[in-house]
């Protein structure tokens, strides 16, 4: 995979990625991280958590990645076609106000995104999704029908999500993303919050090998 730090990108191997994450008990992966603000704020607020932001657009991440603390990492990748490097790494996954192909991936029955999310998750991993009502409307969904569709597809992938909750302007102001701020101070802060856990694990040989390597590195680091 490719990591980015300012204007510069460099390859990071699976072993290097797992070794970096092994120093932390929890790993959060933020998909479609945009300008990286959420990753920076989360990493600084929770120094015992390793926070990985993933986005396909490197230009958006140059500024945030330049100021990333040691427990934050920015990767350039398409969320719908992630490499195996991240398998089984996440104790938490966040998707904040997706649009375009990432939103389509959450809503369509025939995309690989939900299988990808399941492959990222450890057993019991938390999943948080925040949906923008305007983006849903452009994709042909209401806030209610979009939330129901996401819950249905999540359940089929092994995630149990609680009933969606509407986000107030106060909720949005407390969420450290650029889109949340825009919505909070807009005329119609129309957004939805879904949260739950990964309850089903289907491990193939590659996933088991990666998990074992992660455990070995964590064990060596914690001794």
N, C-alpha and C positions, 0 to 999 in steps of 0.2 A: 504494500500500500504506500501511498505518498502522503507524507506529513508536510505541513506548510508552517513556515516561521517568517513572517514579513513577506518579502518578495521572493524568498527562496523556498524551493521544495526539495525534499530528499526522500528516498525510499526508506521505509522502516520495515524490518522483517517481522515475521510472526513471533519469533523468539524475543526480539527487542520489545515488541508491543506487550507481550505477556509479562516480560520481566518488569517493565515499567508499571504495569497495573498491579503486579504482585505485591507491591509495597503498601497497597491500600485494601482494606476489607471490603469496600464497596466501589463499584464501577458504574457510572452513569453514562449512557450513550444517548446523545441528542441528535436525532436525524433531521436533516434539513435545517441546519443550525443558523443559516442566514448570515447575519453580520457577526455572530459569535458572542453577542452581549450576554445571552442567557448562560453560556458556558463560563464566561469570565466571572460573572456575579456568583454563580453557583459554586465554582471552584474556590473563590475567595471566601465565601461564607462557610464552606464545609471543607477545611483543609485535610480532613482524613478521608475524603472521597476523591477518586480519580474520575475526571470528567472529560469525555471525548466528544467533540463536535464533528459531525460529518456533513459535508455539503459538496455538491458538484462544482460550485462556482468559486474559484480560488480568489478572484478579485475582491469579493465580499469579505474574505477572511484575512486579508493582509494586515489590516490594522489590529484586529483583535489578537491574531496569532503572535504579533510582535510583542504584545504585553502579557502573554499567557504565563501564569504562575507554574511552578513545577508540577502541580497536580492537574494540569490541563493539557490537552492535546487536540490539535485540529488536523483532520484527515480529509483529503480530497477523494470523493467517491460518490457514485450514484447510489442512492438509498435502495433503488430497486434491483441493483446488481452488485451487492457488496461481496467482496472476496471472503474466503473462509477464515481469514485472520481473526475476525471478531467473534467467531463461534463460541457460544457459551460464556462470554466474558461479562455480560451485563447483569448487575443486580437491580438495575433500574433503566428504563428506556423512556425518553420523552420525545414527543412530536408536537411542536408548538405552531399553531396557525398555518398548517400546510396549504399549499396551492399548487396548481399545475399537476405534473405527473405524480408528485408525492400524495396529493389529495386524491387523485384518481386511484392510486394504488391502495389507499385505505378504503375506497368505496366500491371498487369494481370486483366482481367475482373471479375474474380471470387474470389477475396480476399476481406476481410472485412476492409482493411486499409482506403479506401476513406470514408466509413461510419463512421469509427472511427474519422477521421479528421473533418468531419462535426459535430460530436457530441462534439468535443473539442471546437469548434469555437463559439465565440460570433457573433452576427450579425455585419457584416462589418470587421471581423477579417482579418488581413493580412496573406498571405501564401507566403513563399519563399522556393524554391526548387533549389538546385544546383546539377547538374548531372555530373558524371565523365564519359567521353567518353570511357575510357578503360573498366569500369565496365559495361557500356551499351553493348559494343561489346561482352564481355564475355556472356552476357545474350541474345545475338542474335539481338541486335538493333543497328542501327546507331544513331549518335547524333540527326540528324533531325527526324528520325522516332520515336525515344524514346520521344523526346520533344512533338511531335504531339500526341502520345498516352497518355502522361500524361495530356495534355490539354483537350483531349476528355473525359477522365475519371473524371478529375476535374470538368468539366462543368456538367456532369451527377450527381455529388455529391453536386452541388450548389456553386462551386467556379468558378469565372471568372478570367482566367489567361491571361495576355498579351502575345504577341508573344515572343517566347524564344529569348534570346540574348546570343551570344557566349561570354565566359569569356576570357579576355586576361591575359597574365602573370601578368600585373600590377593589374588587378582586383583580381586575385588569391592571390597575395602578400598582398593585403589589407583585405582579408578575414581571420579572426583569427581561422582557423582550421588547424590541422596537415595535413590533406589530401590536402587542398588548397596549403599549403607551398610545399608539395612534388610535386604537379602538376606544380606549378609556376616555380620551378627550374629544372623540368624535360625537356627532349628533345622535348616533344610534349604536351604542356599544353592545352589539349582538353577537354573543359567543357562547360556546358550550364546553364543558369540562367533563372528561371521562377518565376514570381511574380504576385500576384493578390489578390483578396478579396473574402470573403465568402458572398454570396448575398442571400442565401436561408436558412431559419430556419424551421426545423421540430421539434417541441418540444413535447416529451411525458411527462407523469406526473412526472417521476423521474427527468428529465432534468429541468422542471419548479420548482420543489421543491428545487433542488440544486441551481438554479439561485436565487431563493428567499432567501435562506439561505445566499448566497454570498452577496446579496444586503443588507440584514439586518446587517450582520457583518461589511460590508464596511460603512454603514450609522452610526452604533454605534461608529466605530473607528474614523470617520471624524467629529464627533460632538465636 
